[in-house]
Amino acid sequence: MKRHRGQSSGTPTGIAELDETLFGGLRSGLYLIAGGASSGKTMLMKQIADHIASEQMPVVYVSWDMTAFELWARSIARIIGTEPQKVLSGKIPPGIGYY
């Protein structure tokens, strides 16, 4: 009830609709994200982890199907607005997407 009334807050995910559904964001606990292959689970979790880290909050992200470099490349691709494959292959010209 406290969550529903807005009397307790969580850690914002950076996705307004999700935060509203979760009554303010993530809280301590275990969350299971399930879905079909290539449905965007990893990208969703990376986006949430990146947002939480940008707020200077510690984040632990564990992936059994991607290397640290692949996860980094996905974050960079999202930040500069390009496809992860371009970052992974090194086909991004210097200065593209940077502000």
Salt bridges, closest charged atoms under 4 A:
ASP50 OD1 - LYS46 NZ 3.35
ASP50 OD2 - ARG78 NH2 2.67
GLU83 OE1 - LYS86 NZ 3.32
